[in-house]
């Protein structure tokens, strides 16, 4: 019976840690996500405003990248970094 309680306790701790990591990731990505949504909304009407929002998203991502590196794989982080480089390049050429 003791092993059952140890197993259930371990399961509860792991489940709580998993939920906490999901919440932390979602809150860390909130600002970059909102900035990218604003950029997407304004790209057709005001390109300079869209570029400004994209830069805000990239800056917010850079601030949170170190924290997110403990939760996300390096391939995912590199993919987002490449996308921001492409987005910045596109914004500067337009």
VENUR-V428030 format. One record per residue. N is the residue number from 1. RES is the residue in one small letter. SS is DSSP state (hx for helix, st for strand, lp for the rest). PSI is psi in whole degrees, 0 to 359 (* if undefined). Layout:
BEGIN
N:RES:SS:PSI + N:RES:SS:PSI
END
This chain:
BEGIN
1:x:lp:326 + 2:x:hx:321 + 3:x:hx:328 + 4:x:hx:316 + 5:x:hx:321 + 6:x:hx:316 + 7:x:hx:316 + 8:x:hx:320 + 9:x:hx:317 + 10:x:hx:317 + 11:x:hx:317 + 12:x:hx:318 + 13:x:hx:316 + 14:x:hx:321 + 15:x:hx:316 + 16:x:hx:319 + 17:x:hx:322 + 18:x:hx:315 + 19:x:hx:318 + 20:x:hx:318 + 21:x:hx:322 + 22:x:hx:318 + 23:x:hx:317 + 24:x:hx:319 + 25:x:hx:314 + 26:x:hx:318 + 27:x:hx:326 + 28:x:hx:330 + 29:x:lp:1 + 30:x:hx:311 + 31:x:hx:311 + 32:x:hx:323 + 33:x:hx:315 + 34:x:hx:320 + 35:x:hx:320 + 36:x:hx:323 + 37:x:hx:319 + 38:x:hx:321 + 39:x:hx:318 + 40:x:hx:322 + 41:x:hx:326 + 42:x:hx:1 + 43:x:lp:327 + 44:x:lp:331 + 45:x:lp:317 + 46:x:lp:99 + 47:x:hx:324 + 48:x:hx:321 + 49:x:hx:320 + 50:x:hx:319 + 51:x:hx:320 + 52:x:hx:316 + 53:x:hx:322 + 54:x:hx:322 + 55:x:hx:321 + 56:x:hx:318 + 57:x:hx:317 + 58:x:hx:320 + 59:x:hx:318 + 60:x:hx:322 + 61:x:hx:316 + 62:x:hx:323 + 63:x:hx:328 + 64:x:hx:355 + 65:x:hx:318 + 66:x:hx:317 + 67:x:hx:315 + 68:x:hx:340 + 69:x:lp:341 + 70:x:lp:348 + 71:x:lp:330 + 72:x:lp:158 + 73:x:lp:158 + 74:x:hx:330 + 75:x:hx:318 + 76:x:hx:318 + 77:x:hx:316 + 78:x:hx:323 + 79:x:hx:316 + 80:x:hx:319 + 81:x:hx:315 + 82:x:hx:320 + 83:x:hx:321 + 84:x:hx:324 + 85:x:hx:316 + 86:x:hx:319 + 87:x:hx:318 + 88:x:hx:319 + 89:x:hx:316 + 90:x:hx:317 + 91:x:hx:327 + 92:x:hx:336 + 93:x:hx:347 + 94:x:lp:*
END
